[in-house]
């Protein structure tokens, strides 16, 4: 039985097609009894520890997000719960590209990796997994100030310029995270993948807007603290979902800094604990810092700065004229005057024209298949920008359908031809279409020749905004970059399937009650065939201690686990934390 992402949720239903392509079925039946035990262990530890150090909405937020301690969340239940606070959730296959991730946030949809970490990575995994995404991100969504920040961040991030190097690094990180979660991964392959990530990180050049924004995202949404430098609380999902780092991050060795725009200067490594963390006094401060950064971005600055970023990006970008006309395509050239004002732009390859993010009829990428070029600026000796002139004022200077005109721009560009049509929208002129048209620059170079066909001239005094992606993504049929590297799905051998059954028997006893006698038999099979396991043994001990039965068996299991903690130092904290919860049970109101 497959649980497909719930399109009954209003936020999920509103997603555009180019985002829905990343959605995968949750396949709830693929989660094993060990997977559920891993979820339960992490959630019980989180509940015990985070009730004291997490930002206050975290614990009630679990319930509001449709989560329980006992089992991995079902996406349908999460969507039903999140819909009440205006959010939704979908499952995806591991890391998705940053631009798509940001856009999901803007649509108020949580992206949740369908897979769950392996038992050997129970404390932390570099790969996105359902523990991180749902137990980390979802509970804090209930806080209104925070979810306003999250969706606003998404809307800013969706317009960020990214570079070719960003995509190369994304691919390398995705490949490494998949390798690290493979049970039979080759150490040499992992080392090679780590070297590739390091190499690409070191050769990024100047960080793009997306790279800088991802730092702000990391130091807030993933690893943020709130409150005071002395006694901060955790709200970042990376910390909330890591039973190792949620504890170690409070050590004095991890430097605590006030969260300001300066955080963009701190890069991060997803494979290592963080050397410093940032504390915000309020969630409003997060919005203030984001706003400060957004003011430096191409979509707000426009002009020569934004066009330069677009050319460097080599991806589909949109240049927005002051008239409201949006030109979407691969921007390959532009010209600026001595005052650094752009006066001509050119795209290469399929291009579309839009207004208000809706493609203009007849101006899709099939029509403008070979690119688009147009002047930018004002006409000579006319103080009012062309887009602001009324129909009567345009007629006064000879600009009307059927008239042959010569338009001289302040930049020296001349457009000469017969007007076929004038397109105006919301009180501004956006486009004038010419037949038999010649366009020349001030040196007499031909920019458009009548033999090339009809000429569509964009109207606008300046380029006010430049952002990544198409204005009307659905009409542009924009296939957001999607990795071809798929996550690894395990085929379980007979021995592992037997271990799954043992975990399930313990789980059934805890949930349904009944006789304890068979737990000794489960323990015997663990000892005989699965001597490397520790979590199932811990769960049996928890049940026996809770019911205060089988004292000899309890002692035997406890001694086994104590010895394992000595022999395998990497398990010491996990086992001792398990003992602590057995000996100091907390009231778990979240089990339902």
N, C-alpha and C positions, 0 to 999 in steps of 0.2 A: 504494500500500500504506500503510495507516494503522496506526500502533503505538498501540493503545489502552492506557491506563494499566493497569498489571499488577495485576489483582485476585488473582493467585496469591500476591503478597506478603502475609504475615499482617497487617502493620500497615495496609496499604491495604484489605484485605478487611474489617477491623474498623471502618472508617469508617462513621458513621451516614449515613442518606440525606440529611439536610439539608446535609452537607458534600460528598457525592458530586455534588450538582447543579453545583458549580463546575468539575468535571473536564472537560477537553476532550481529544480525540485529539491526540497529538503531531504526526502527519502528517510523519514523518521525510523523506518524499520531497519536501516543500516547501522544504527547506533547499537553497540554491543553492551552486555551487562557491565563489562569493564569500563566502557565509556560513561555509563550512568554513574558508576562508582567514582570515577575521576571527577565528574561534575559535582557529585554529592560531597566528596572530600573537600574540594576547593570551596564550595559554597558554605559548608559548615565552618571551615577555618575563617573564611571571609566574615561570616556572621559573627563569630566569636571575637575577631580582632577589629573589624571595621566599625562595629557599633560604637567604638570609642574614638577612632581616628578619622572616620569618613565624615565628609560634610553631611549635615543632619538629614537631608531628604533621602539618603542612600537606602536605608533599611525599609521605610514605608514605600520607597520608590520601587523596590523589587516587586512588591505586590501589584503596584500600579502598572508595572510593565508586563504582568502576567507570568512572573517567574516563581518557581518553587525551589526549595533546597534539595528535594528528593530526586528530581529527574531533569534531564535535558529539556529545555523548553520546546514546546510544539509551536510552530510559527503561527498557526491559526489562532491559538490562545493568546499569543503575544499581540497579534494584529487586533483582536477583539478588545484587548485591554488598552493598547496604545491609541486606538481610534478615539477613545474617550478624552485623550489630551491632545488630539489633532495630529498624531503621528502615525506612521506605519512601519513595517519591516519587510525586507525580502532577503532570501538567502542567495549567496553568490559563491563562485568557485575561487576561494583564496583572495589574494590581492587583486584589486581592479585598478585601472589607471587613476591617478590623482584627480584629473579633471572630472571624470565620471563620478568618483566618490564625492567630490564637492557638490556636484549638481544634485545628487541624491539628497544630500543634506539640505540644499535649498528647497527641495520638494518635501521636506520634512519626512523623509523615509530613512530608517536605519538600514545600513548594509551589514548583513551578518554572514560571516563565512560559515558554510554548512558543516564543515568538518570540526572535529574536536581533537585537542592535543592528545598525544600518547601518554601513557602512564609515566614513561621515563622523562617526559617534559612537563610533569604536572605543575612544577613551580613557575615555569616561564617557557613560552615558545615564541620564536621570532615570526612564526607564521600566524596570520589572523585565524582565529578559531571562534567557535560559538561561545566559549567561556568569556573570551575577551570582549567580543562584540555585544553579547546580550547581558552578561553579568557586569560588564564594565560600563558600556555606554547607556544601556536602556534605563537603569534605575534613576539616574540623575536627570533624565528627560522630563520627569514629572515637575522639576523646578522650572517655573515659567521664565525667570530671568535667564537661566542657563539655556533652555531650548530656543529662546529668542536669539541668543548669541550663536548657537549652533547653526540655525537656519540662515542667519545673516552671513555667517562665515561662508556657508555653502554658496550663497548668491555672489559673494565677492570672489571666492575661489574659482567659480565656474567661468569667470571672465579673465582669469590670470593667464599671462603669457607663459608658455613653456617652450623648452628647447629640445632639439634632437637628442642632446645628452641626457635630458630628463628621462626620455623614453628608454634610452639604453640602460640607465641606472635602474629604472623601474623593472625592466626585464631581468637584470642581474639579481636584484633583490628578490623578486618573485621566484626565480629558479633556485636561489639559495634556500629560501624558506621552505620550498617544497622538498628539496633534498633532505633538509634537516629533520623533516617529519616522516621521512621514509624509514621503516624499521630496519631495512637491510641496506641502508645507504653506505656507499664506499667512502672511507675516510679520505682517500686521495681525491675523490670527486668533490667532496665537501671543501677540502683545502683549495682546490682549483676554483670552485665557485666563490669562495671567500676572497681569494686573490683578485678575481674579476670584479667583485663589488668594490674592493679597496681601490683597484686601478681606476675604475670609472668614477669613484668619489673624488679621487685625487686629480682627475683630468676633466672636471666639469666646466672649467673656465669660470667666468663671472656667473654667480647663481642667478637663475631666471626668477621672474616674479613668483612662479609656482613653487620653485625651490625655497624661496624666502618665506612664502606663505605656509609651506609645509612645516617650517620650523616653528612658526607661531602656533600652528595646529598641534604640533608635537608637545610644545611646552605648556599648552593649555588643555585641549581636549583629551590628550593622551596622558600627559604627565604633570598636570596642574595641581597646585596646592592653593588653598584659600584661607585667609585669616591673617595671622601675624607671623613674623619670621620665627618667633620663639615657639609658638604652639599652633602651627598650621594644621588644617584638615585636608584630607585627600578628596579631590573630585575628578581627577584624570582617570580615564578608563584603563590605561595601561597599568596604572598602580592598583586600581580597584580589582583588577582581574589577575594580579600576580601575587600569590601568597608569599612569595619570597621578597619581592621588592616593596610591597606595601609595608612590610615590617622594616627592612633595611634602609628604606628611604628616609626614615626619621632619625637615623644615626647622625651625630654631629659631623662625621666625615663627609656627608653629602651636603655641599654648601647650599644654603637657601638665599635666593636673591629676589628682590622685588621685581614683579613682572612689569616691564616697560617695553617700549619699541626696541630697546637694545637687545631683546631676546632674539631678534632676527640674525644677530651676529654669532649665535651659538648653533653650530651644526650638531647633529646627533648620530648615534650609531645604534641601529635597532637590535643588534646582537649582544649589546653589553649593558650592564646597569649604568644609570646616569650619574655623572660626577657632580652635577648641580641640578637644582630644581628651582622653579620660579613660583613665587607666592603672589597672588592677587588679593587685595583687600576686599574687593567686591566683584561680582560678575559684570557690573556696569563698566568697571575698569577694563575688562577684556574687550568690550565693544569700543571703548575710547581708543585703546591701542590699535585695534583693527582698523578703525576709522582713520587714524593717523597714517597707518601703512597704506590704506586704500587710496589716500590722497596722492601717493607717490606713483600709483599704478597707471598703466597706459590707458585703461578704460576711462580714467578721470582726466588724465593729462592730454590725451589725444595728440594732435599736431605731429611735428617732426619726430618727437620723442617716441610716441606710440607707433608711428609708421616704421621707424628704425627697428623697434622690437619685433614688429610683424615680419619684416623682411628677414631678420635673423632667425625667426621661428621656423620659417619654411613650411608652415602648416596653414590650413584654412584659417583666416582671420577676417574680422569685420571692421571696416573703417566707416565711421558715422559722420555724415556731413551735418552742419549746423541746421540744415533744412529738415533733418530727420531721416534723410535717405541713408540706407545701410547697404554698403557694397561688401559682399562676402565672397572671398576667393583667396588664392595664394598671391599675396601682395609682393611683387618683385621689384618695383621701382617707384620712386617719387622724387619730385624736385622741390627745392626750397630756395627762397630768395635770401638777400643779404641780412634780413631781419629774422632768419630762421623760420619763416612761415612757409608751410607747404603750399604749392600752387598747382601741382599736377600729381595724380596717382595712377598706377598701372597694375593690373593683375594679370597673371598668366594662367591659362587653363580655365576649367569650368567656374563660372562666377554667377552669383544671383543678386538681384536688387530687392530690397525689402523696406518697409516702413513699419515701425512699431512691432518688429519681430515677425511680421507677416509678409511673405514673398508677394511681390507685385505680379498680377496676372501677366503672363507672357514674358516675364523677365527672370526665368529660372536658369539653371546651369546648362540646360540643353540649348537654349537660345543664345546665351553668352558662353558658348562652349570653348571659344578660343581666347577668352580674356576680356578685359574691359579697361578703358582708360578715359580720364576726364580731367578738365581743369578744376581748380579749387580757387575761390576768391571772388573779388568784386569786379564789376565792369568799370572801365575808365570813365571818369567825370560823372559818375552816378553815386551819390553818397549812400543811398539805401542799398543794402545787400539785395541781390536779384531775387532771393527766395521770399523777401518781405514785400515785394511790390504787388499791388493789387492787380486784378485782371485789366482794369482801366489804365493803370500806370504802365503796365507791360505794353498795352496797345499803343500808348503815347510814344513809346520808343521803338515801335515797329515790331514788337514781339507778339505775334498772333498766328494762329493756324493758317497755313497757306502763304504766309509772307516769306519773302527771301530777305535774309538779314545778314549783317556782319557784326559779330559781337567781339569787341576788343576788351580784353581783361587787363587789369593793372599790371599783371605779371608779364605782359607782352604776348600772351597766347591769343590767337585770333581764330574764331569759329565762324565759317561762312557757309550758308546753306539755306534750304527751304524748310520751314517748320512744318512737320507732319502732325505733331501733337504736343500738347503741354499737360503734364500730370501734376496736379496739386492735391494736397491732402492736409486736412486740419489747418486750413488757412495759409499754407506755405507751398510754394512751388518746389517740387523735388526733381523733376526730370523734363527736359525738352528734347524731343526726337526730331532729327533732321534727315532729309533726303538730299542727294547731290551735295554732300558736305565735305569741306576741306578744313582741317585743323592744323595750324602751324604755330611754332614757338617764335620767340622774338628774333631768332637768327634765321628764320625762314625754313627750318627743318620741318618736314611733313610728319605730323603726329597721327593724322587720319586722312585717307584718300577716298574720293567718291567711289572708286571701283570696289572698295571693301564692303559696300552696302549701306544700310541705314546706320546713322550715328546717334547713339543715346548719350546725351550730355547731362551728367549729374549737376545739380544746382546746389550751391552752398558756399558761404563765405569762408568757412574753415572746417577742418577735421576736428571734431570736438571729442571723439572717443575712438579708441582702437582696442579690440579685445579678441581673444582666441575663440575659434569656432565660428559657425555660421549663425546669422541672426535668426533665421527660421530653420532650425535643425531638421524638423520633420520634412519640410519641402525640399531641403537640400539633400535629403536622404543621407545625412551624415553618419557614416559608420564610425563611431568613436573607436579609437585604437583599442583593439582587443588582443590580448596575448594568445599565442598558439600553444603555450606551455600549460598542460593540464595538471591538476593536482593528482597525487598518487593514491590509488585505492587498493587496499590490502586484500589479498586472498588468504584466508586463515587456514592453517593446517589442522590436522586432527587434534593434536595436543592443545593448541590454542582454543579450539572449539570446546574441548573438555573443560578448560579453565573458565570459559564463558559460562558453561552450565553450572559450575561451582559458585561463581559470583551470583548467578540468577537464583540459585537455591537459597543463598544467604539473604538476598533481596526479598524473595517471596516470604521468608520467615519474618523479616522485619515488618513487611507491609501487611501480611495476613495473619500473623500470630501462629499458634499451634505448638507442636511438640519440639523440644530442644534436642532430643536424642540424636537426630541425624547430623547436627552441626559437628559432632565429634567425627563422624564419617567424612564430612567435607574436609575437616582439618587433616584427617589421615591421608586423603587423596592429594591435598595440597603438599603435604610433607613428602609423599612418595614421588609425585610427578611434577610438582611445580615449586621446588624448593626456593626458587628465586623470587617468588611473589611475596609481597608484604602487605598490600592493601586489603586483600580478601581476609587474611589472618587478622588484621586490625578490626575489620567489620565483624568477624565472629566474636572477637574479644569484647567489642562494644556491646553486642547483644547479651552475651553471658554476664558481663559486669552489670548491665542495666537490670537484669532479672535476678542477679545475685545467685546464680546456679553454677554447677560444675566447677567447684573451686580448683580441683587438680588440673583440669583441662585449661582453665584460665591461667594458672601459674605456668603451665607448659608453654602456652602461646606467648605470654608476656616475656618469658625467658628467651624464647626463640627470637622475638622482635628486638629485645635488648641486645642480643648477640649480633643480630644482623646490623643494627645501628653502629656497633663497634667495628664490625668487619667491613662495612661499606659506609664510609664517612658521608658520602653524598646523600645517604638516606637518614642520617642522624636527626636532622631537624624535622623531616617529614614524619618520622616515627614518634619522636618526642612530642611534636604538636598533636599527633593523633592520641597519644596517651593523655595529654593535657585535657583534651575534650572529653575523653572517657571519664577521667577523674573529676573534671569540673564541667559537667553538662550545663549548657545554657538553654534557657527557655526558647524554643524555636517556634515562634508564632507564625513563621512563614511557610510551614509545612502544610500543604492542603492538597 
